Structures are given as structure tokens and as C-alpha cells.
Amino acid sequence: MDLKDIFDLNLCLRCTGRIFAGVDTGLTNEERGKRLYFAYKSIYGEKDIPETCYICNGVFQRFDEFFNILMSKIGDYEFGSILVGSIFDDSIIEKEKDIQARFGSKGESIKKEFNREFGKYLSNIIKRPFSKDADLIIEVDTIYDNVNIILKPVYIYGIYIKKSRDMSQTRWIHRTGDSVESIIGKELKAMTGCENYYLHGAGREDVDVMMLGNGRQFIIEASNPKVRNIDLSELQLRVNRSGTVFIYNLSYSSKSNVRKIKSEMHDKLYVAEVSGDIRNNIKNACDYFNDIIIDQRTPLRVINHRSDIVRHKKINYINIISIMNERAILKIRAEAGTYIKELVTGDNGRTNPSLSSVYGSGLQVSSLDVIKIYRDD
């Protein structure tokens, strides 16, 4: 290594020292640069060293400026931990890599040093710990002299009951009126000051199906919340005043749990009111569906937004609760993902066998309720 080659690059001491960040540990990059210059000076004499250079462009001297931009954006947002990131021009990053490659590629990137040093600077002022799973991600854009903030969403787990036959689980672009998501979300927004909210359910029921019994698991996500810690019992009270959606067992959760509850598959128990040419011998048809596998092709009513495939679903049983006035009340236990309405109607042969095909007469579902989800809670 020729010290003359290093200092002919005309870098500042910090950027010079960063070339060898992986060699001489325990020092700052600026201290490494000073040691290298001391050795150079003893051999070649004095040399003008720039305070800033074409690699850093003085970015390490602008912490106060970036901090002021940051504070103007944070406002009254609540956060417990931080993570610092940065954006540098690609040409600077590549130029630095080329320089470091000439001397063995034993340095570190300007991004890594900036994130570390600006993080230390912030920590001393705002007194918040660092975390890879931080509440607040601070991204310094050195290209456009800006600071972007990204707030980690707040996730709240719960179980909901829906006592309505005219309510979707989530908001639809082409549907007006309340949804389970909007009823919970508007109260969450009022309490957290979040910009938006998203409900993640463990499966879903149709708009005209009530979700009763032990309810359905969900996680509601509050994006860019101003307040992270709210009284969950107050949220529950506010939502339950709706009279149509009731929530309970609330607790703070995480993004990983969203994936978990959406991937769980549990049998469900339904009560269906079925109409048609109902006679007592319908019991024979119901008894046929005792631990059998049916084939269900994607129903016609949802084929526009679902893959047209055949699913194999287990039906545990169909039991008769009562028969009266050409109507039967049935209790049906089936595997997760079974289309219960089509199990009854047959959907023009797309579900095989169906209760209608086994019974030998067309049957319709007048009403349907989920009354239990077989999960461990």
C-alpha cells in the first residue's frame, strides 16, 4: 500500500479512513484518516487535506439540518424506538466501491457510517433506543436533502361477532354502507389518529351470513398512527355500541401474526335454513353426508375474482334440527373453505355431490349463520 496513492485521491480524512474500516478496528474513520495522514506527512511532508470531498460532500456536517427537518415531520407522533436509514446517489456508492477495491475492499460504505453516526447523534438528543423492528424508521435522503419518516403500523388482535345479514367483512370499492372493518376501524382511527386501517380476518363470511358463536379471529392494522398505546377496553366498548359488530379478547399483535391467522384452517359449524320441497325423507339425504369428501368447483357467484379450480372438501355431518312448512333447519359441520350454499344447491353441478343432488330435488339456502369455529382458544 502506497500512502501517496491514497492521498492523491484528494479525499477528506473521514472518507480516507473509511477505506480501511475493516482493518484498524476500535477507531472512528476520521481517526483512521488522521493516523494515515500522520504516516504520510512523515514521509512526504505537508499536504492540503479537504474538510469535505466529492464522496461525502459534507453530509456528516449537516446532522443539525437533517434533525430539524425530522422534528418538523415527527410532530406529536408517539414512538418508542427508532431505526436510521439513508439514500445516497448510486454514482457516489459505485465510486466509493471502486476506490476501496483498489486497496483490498476492506472498508465500509458511506451509507453504513452515516446511518451509525447520525443514529448516535439522534440517540443523544431524543433518548430513544434503536431496534430493527422500530416504531419509527428515519430515512435521510441525501440526494434531495430531505428526511422521510415511516411509522410501523399498530396491530391489534381480537375476535369479532357480526349480527347482520347485510354487511361485508371489509370495505368494498363498489359497495356503500358499514363493514366489520369500517365499524372497528373508524373507532381505531379516532383513538390512534392513524391515516388508514385494514382488517385482516381468519377467513371471511358472506355479506348475508351472520358470524355468531365464538366469533372470528381478526387483526386490525392502523397505518401511520400518531398514538401507539390506546386503552383496548375503551376500543372494545366503542365498537360494541354499534349493536351489529361485537369484539372481544383484544391484545396488541404483530405483522407476523397476520400471516399466521390468515393461514390457519379450522372446521366450521353452520346453521342453515333450507327451503324447497321439504319432506321427512330429507333425513336420508342428510345422513349421506357423514364424513365424506365432496368436489367443489369455484362457484359461479365468485368465479370473476377466484381461480376456477376444483377443491376437495370434507363434510363431517349434516344434521336436521327441525322441519316445518317446507323449511328445514340444518346443522352442518365442514372443512374450512367449504362453500356451504353450494353444498346445498349444487351450483348447477359444480358441487358434487350436493344435498340437492342426493335428495333428488332442488333446495335453496334461505339463511346461513356460522355458529362455531373449531380453534384452540
C-alpha positions as CSV (number, residue, x, y, z in Angstrom):
1,M,0.0,0.0,0.0
2,D,1.5,3.3,-1.1
3,L,0.3,6.2,1.1
4,K,0.9,8.6,-1.8
5,D,-1.7,6.7,-3.9
6,I,-4.2,7.1,-1.1
7,F,-3.8,10.8,-0.6
8,D,-3.6,11.5,-4.3
9,L,-7.3,10.7,-4.3
10,N,-7.8,14.0,-2.5
11,L,-10.4,12.7,-0.1
12,C,-11.2,14.1,3.3
13,L,-9.8,12.3,6.3
14,R,-13.1,10.6,7.2
15,C,-13.5,9.1,3.7
16,T,-9.8,8.2,3.6
17,G,-10.1,6.3,6.9
18,R,-13.3,4.6,5.8
19,I,-11.3,2.8,3.1
20,F,-9.7,0.7,5.9
21,A,-12.6,0.5,8.3
22,G,-12.3,-3.3,8.5
23,V,-8.6,-3.3,9.2
24,D,-8.0,-1.0,12.1
25,T,-10.9,-1.5,14.5
26,G,-11.7,0.5,17.6
27,L,-11.2,3.8,15.9
28,T,-13.6,6.2,14.1
29,N,-13.0,6.6,10.4
30,E,-11.8,10.2,10.9
31,E,-9.3,8.9,13.5
32,R,-8.0,6.3,11.0
33,G,-7.6,9.0,8.4
34,K,-5.6,11.2,10.8
35,R,-3.3,8.3,11.5
36,L,-2.8,7.6,7.8
37,Y,-2.1,11.3,7.2
38,F,0.5,11.4,10.1
39,A,2.3,8.5,8.4
40,Y,2.1,10.2,5.0
41,K,3.4,13.5,6.4
42,S,6.4,11.8,8.0
43,I,7.4,10.6,4.5
44,Y,6.1,13.1,2.0
45,G,5.6,16.2,4.1
46,E,2.5,18.5,4.5
47,K,-0.4,18.3,2.1
48,D,-3.7,20.2,1.9
49,I,-6.5,17.9,3.1
50,P,-10.1,19.0,2.3
51,E,-12.6,19.1,5.1
52,T,-15.1,17.6,2.7
53,C,-14.7,15.8,-0.6
54,Y,-16.5,14.5,-3.7
55,I,-17.6,11.3,-1.9
56,C,-19.2,12.7,1.3
57,N,-20.0,16.3,0.0
58,G,-20.0,17.4,3.7
59,V,-23.0,15.2,4.6
60,F,-21.6,14.4,8.1
61,Q,-21.6,18.1,8.9
62,R,-25.3,18.5,8.3
63,F,-26.7,16.5,11.1
64,D,-28.4,19.6,12.7
65,E,-30.1,20.4,9.4
66,F,-31.4,16.8,9.0
67,F,-32.5,16.8,12.6
68,N,-34.6,20.0,12.2
69,I,-36.3,18.5,9.1
70,L,-37.0,15.3,11.1
71,M,-38.6,17.2,14.0
72,S,-40.8,19.2,11.7
73,K,-42.3,16.0,10.5
74,I,-42.5,14.0,13.7
75,G,-44.8,16.5,15.3
76,D,-46.8,14.7,18.0
77,Y,-46.3,11.1,16.8
78,E,-45.8,8.6,19.6
79,F,-42.9,6.1,19.2
80,G,-40.7,4.1,21.4
81,S,-37.8,3.0,19.2
82,I,-36.0,4.2,16.1
83,L,-34.1,2.9,13.1
84,V,-32.0,5.1,10.8
85,G,-31.5,4.6,7.1
86,S,-30.3,6.7,4.2
87,I,-30.3,7.3,0.5
88,F,-27.2,8.2,-1.4
89,D,-26.7,8.8,-5.1
90,D,-25.7,5.5,-6.8
91,S,-22.8,7.1,-8.6
92,I,-21.3,8.0,-5.2
93,I,-21.7,4.5,-3.9
94,E,-20.1,3.0,-7.0
95,K,-17.3,5.5,-7.0
96,E,-16.5,4.6,-3.4
97,K,-16.6,0.9,-4.2
98,D,-14.1,1.4,-7.0
99,I,-11.8,3.3,-4.7
100,Q,-11.9,0.7,-1.9
101,A,-11.4,-2.1,-4.4
102,R,-8.0,-0.6,-5.3
103,F,-6.9,-1.1,-1.7
104,G,-8.3,-4.5,-1.0
105,S,-12.0,-3.8,-0.4
106,K,-11.5,-3.7,3.4
107,G,-13.6,-0.6,4.1
108,E,-17.3,0.1,4.8
109,S,-19.8,2.1,2.8
110,I,-20.7,5.7,3.4
111,K,-24.3,4.7,4.0
112,K,-23.3,2.4,6.8
113,E,-21.2,5.0,8.5
114,F,-23.8,7.7,8.0
115,N,-26.6,5.5,9.5
116,R,-24.4,4.7,12.5
117,E,-23.2,8.2,13.2
118,F,-26.5,10.0,12.6
119,G,-28.1,7.3,14.8
120,K,-25.7,8.1,17.6
121,Y,-26.4,11.8,17.2
122,L,-30.2,11.3,17.3
123,S,-30.0,8.9,20.3
124,N,-28.2,11.5,22.4
125,I,-31.0,14.0,21.7
126,I,-34.3,12.2,21.6
127,K,-33.3,9.4,24.0
128,R,-34.9,6.5,22.1
129,P,-33.4,3.0,21.7
130,F,-32.5,1.5,18.4
131,S,-34.4,-1.5,17.1
132,K,-34.5,-3.5,13.8
133,D,-38.3,-3.6,14.5
134,A,-38.5,0.1,15.3
135,D,-41.7,2.1,15.8
136,L,-40.2,4.9,13.7
137,I,-37.9,4.4,10.6
138,I,-36.0,7.6,9.7
139,E,-34.7,7.7,6.2
140,V,-32.3,10.6,5.3
141,D,-32.4,11.4,1.6
142,T,-29.0,13.0,0.9
143,I,-29.8,13.4,-2.8
144,Y,-32.8,15.7,-2.3
145,D,-31.9,17.0,1.2
146,N,-35.0,15.6,2.8
147,V,-35.9,13.2,5.7
148,N,-38.7,10.6,5.3
149,I,-40.4,9.0,8.2
150,I,-42.1,5.6,8.2
151,L,-44.1,4.6,11.2
152,K,-44.6,1.0,12.0
153,P,-48.3,0.1,12.0
154,V,-50.1,-0.8,15.1
155,Y,-51.6,-4.3,15.0
156,I,-54.5,-5.3,17.4
157,Y,-55.8,-8.8,17.6
158,G,-59.3,-9.7,18.5
159,I,-62.4,-11.8,17.8
160,Y,-65.5,-10.4,16.2
161,I,-69.1,-11.3,16.1
162,K,-71.3,-10.0,13.3
163,K,-75.0,-9.8,13.8
164,S,-76.1,-8.5,10.4
165,R,-77.1,-10.1,7.1
166,D,-76.2,-7.1,5.1
167,M,-72.6,-6.4,6.0
168,S,-69.3,-7.3,4.3
169,Q,-66.2,-8.1,6.3
170,T,-64.0,-5.5,4.6
171,R,-64.7,-2.3,2.7
172,W,-65.6,-2.6,-1.0
173,I,-64.9,0.0,-3.6
174,H,-68.4,-0.6,-5.2
175,R,-70.4,-1.1,-2.0
176,T,-71.6,1.6,0.4
177,G,-72.6,1.1,4.0
178,D,-70.8,-0.2,7.0
179,S,-68.5,-3.2,7.1
180,V,-66.9,-5.0,10.0
181,E,-63.7,-3.3,9.0
182,S,-65.2,0.2,9.0
183,I,-67.0,-0.2,12.2
184,I,-63.9,-1.3,14.1
185,G,-61.6,1.0,12.0
186,K,-63.4,4.3,12.5
187,E,-63.1,3.9,16.3
188,L,-59.4,2.8,16.0
189,K,-58.7,5.9,13.8
190,A,-60.4,8.2,16.3
191,M,-58.2,6.8,19.1
192,T,-54.9,6.5,17.3
193,G,-55.1,9.3,14.7
194,C,-54.0,6.8,12.1
195,E,-54.1,7.7,8.4
196,N,-55.9,4.4,7.4
197,Y,-56.8,1.0,8.7
198,Y,-57.0,-2.5,7.3
199,L,-58.8,-5.6,8.7
200,H,-57.1,-9.0,8.3
201,G,-59.6,-11.8,9.0
202,A,-59.0,-15.5,9.6
203,G,-61.2,-16.3,6.7
204,R,-64.5,-14.5,5.9
205,E,-68.2,-15.0,5.7
206,D,-70.6,-13.8,3.0
207,V,-72.3,-10.4,3.3
208,D,-75.6,-12.1,4.1
209,V,-74.1,-14.5,6.7
210,M,-74.0,-13.8,10.4
211,M,-70.8,-14.7,12.3
212,L,-72.0,-15.9,15.8
213,G,-70.9,-18.3,18.4
214,N,-67.3,-18.0,19.4
215,G,-66.6,-15.4,16.6
216,R,-63.9,-15.0,14.1
217,Q,-60.3,-14.0,14.7
218,F,-59.0,-10.8,13.2
219,I,-56.1,-8.3,13.3
220,I,-56.8,-4.7,12.6
221,E,-53.9,-2.6,11.3
222,A,-53.6,1.1,11.9
223,S,-51.2,2.7,9.4
224,N,-49.1,5.8,10.4
225,P,-50.7,6.1,13.9
226,K,-50.0,9.2,15.9
227,V,-50.8,7.3,19.2
228,R,-49.5,3.8,19.6
229,N,-50.8,2.9,23.0
230,I,-54.5,3.1,23.5
231,D,-57.0,1.7,26.0
232,L,-58.1,-1.5,24.3
233,S,-61.1,-1.9,26.6
234,E,-62.2,1.5,25.5
235,L,-61.9,0.5,21.9
236,Q,-64.0,-2.6,22.6
237,L,-66.6,-0.5,24.3
238,R,-66.8,2.0,21.4
239,V,-67.1,-0.7,18.7
240,N,-69.7,-2.8,20.7
241,R,-72.0,0.2,20.9
242,S,-72.7,-0.4,17.1
243,G,-75.1,-3.1,18.0
244,T,-74.1,-5.1,15.0
245,V,-70.4,-5.8,15.4
246,F,-69.0,-7.0,18.8
247,I,-65.3,-7.5,19.5
248,Y,-63.5,-9.1,22.5
249,N,-60.2,-10.6,23.6
250,L,-58.3,-7.6,22.3
251,S,-54.5,-7.5,22.6
252,Y,-51.6,-5.9,20.7
253,S,-50.2,-8.1,18.0
254,S,-47.7,-8.0,15.1
255,K,-47.4,-8.4,11.3
256,S,-46.2,-12.0,11.6
257,N,-49.4,-12.9,13.4
258,V,-51.4,-11.5,10.4
259,R,-49.8,-14.2,8.3
260,K,-50.5,-16.8,11.0
261,I,-54.2,-16.2,11.4
262,K,-54.8,-15.9,7.7
263,S,-53.1,-19.3,7.1
264,E,-55.0,-21.2,9.8
265,M,-57.6,-23.7,8.6
266,H,-60.4,-24.7,11.1
267,D,-63.6,-26.6,10.7
268,K,-66.7,-24.6,11.0
269,L,-70.2,-25.3,12.2
270,Y,-73.2,-23.7,10.5
271,V,-76.9,-23.4,10.9
272,A,-78.7,-23.2,7.6
273,E,-82.4,-22.6,6.8
274,V,-83.1,-24.6,3.7
275,S,-86.3,-24.2,1.6
276,G,-87.8,-26.3,-1.2
277,D,-89.9,-29.4,-1.5
278,I,-89.0,-30.5,2.0
279,R,-90.3,-33.9,3.2
280,N,-89.3,-36.1,6.1
281,N,-87.2,-38.3,3.9
282,I,-84.7,-35.4,3.6
283,K,-83.1,-37.1,6.6
284,N,-81.8,-39.9,4.4
285,A,-80.0,-37.3,2.2
286,C,-78.5,-35.5,5.2
287,D,-77.3,-38.8,6.6
288,Y,-75.4,-39.4,3.3
289,F,-73.0,-36.5,4.2
290,N,-71.4,-38.3,7.1
291,D,-67.6,-37.9,6.8
292,I,-67.4,-37.8,3.1
293,I,-65.3,-35.8,0.6
294,I,-67.1,-33.6,-2.0
295,D,-65.7,-31.9,-5.1
296,Q,-66.4,-28.2,-5.3
297,R,-65.6,-26.2,-8.4
298,T,-65.3,-22.5,-7.8
299,P,-68.9,-21.2,-7.5
300,L,-70.4,-19.2,-10.3
301,R,-71.1,-16.3,-8.0
302,V,-67.4,-15.7,-7.2
303,I,-65.7,-17.0,-10.3
304,N,-65.0,-13.5,-11.5
305,H,-62.4,-13.0,-8.7
306,R,-61.4,-16.5,-7.8
307,S,-59.4,-19.1,-9.7
308,D,-61.6,-21.7,-11.4
309,I,-60.4,-24.8,-9.7
310,V,-61.8,-27.9,-8.1
311,R,-61.4,-28.2,-4.3
312,H,-61.9,-31.4,-2.3
313,K,-63.6,-30.7,1.0
314,K,-64.6,-32.9,3.9
315,I,-68.2,-32.7,5.2
316,N,-68.3,-34.0,8.8
317,Y,-72.1,-34.1,9.0
318,I,-75.4,-32.6,8.2
319,N,-78.0,-32.9,11.0
320,I,-81.6,-31.8,11.0
321,I,-82.7,-29.5,13.8
322,S,-86.3,-29.1,12.7
323,I,-88.6,-29.3,9.7
324,M,-91.6,-27.0,9.3
325,N,-93.7,-25.5,6.5
326,E,-91.4,-26.7,3.7
327,R,-88.3,-25.4,5.5
328,A,-85.6,-27.3,7.3
329,I,-83.1,-26.0,9.8
330,L,-79.9,-27.9,9.4
331,K,-76.6,-28.0,11.3
332,I,-73.6,-28.5,9.1
333,R,-70.0,-29.1,10.1
334,A,-67.5,-28.8,7.3
335,E,-63.8,-28.3,6.5
336,A,-62.5,-24.7,6.2
337,G,-63.1,-23.2,2.8
338,T,-66.2,-25.2,2.0
339,Y,-68.9,-23.3,0.1
340,I,-71.9,-24.2,2.2
341,K,-74.6,-22.6,0.0
342,E,-73.3,-24.6,-3.0
343,L,-73.1,-27.7,-0.8
344,V,-76.9,-27.4,-0.5
345,T,-77.8,-26.2,-4.0
346,G,-75.2,-28.0,-6.2
347,D,-74.5,-24.8,-8.2
348,N,-75.6,-26.4,-11.5
349,G,-73.5,-29.5,-10.9
350,R,-70.3,-27.6,-9.9
351,T,-70.5,-29.1,-6.4
352,N,-70.7,-32.9,-6.4
353,P,-72.4,-34.5,-4.6
354,S,-74.7,-31.8,-3.2
355,L,-77.6,-32.1,-0.8
356,S,-79.9,-31.2,-3.7
357,S,-78.5,-34.0,-6.0
358,V,-78.6,-36.6,-3.3
359,Y,-82.1,-35.6,-2.2
360,G,-83.3,-35.5,-5.8
361,S,-85.0,-32.1,-5.6
362,G,-83.7,-28.5,-5.8
363,L,-83.0,-26.9,-2.5
364,Q,-82.2,-23.3,-1.6
365,V,-80.5,-21.6,1.4
366,S,-82.8,-19.0,2.9
367,S,-80.4,-18.0,5.6
368,L,-77.0,-19.1,6.9
369,D,-75.1,-18.5,10.1
370,V,-71.6,-19.5,11.3
371,I,-72.1,-20.6,14.9
372,K,-68.7,-22.1,15.8
373,I,-65.1,-22.2,14.6
374,Y,-63.2,-25.1,15.9
375,R,-60.0,-23.5,17.0
376,D,-57.9,-23.8,20.2
377,D,-58.9,-20.8,22.3
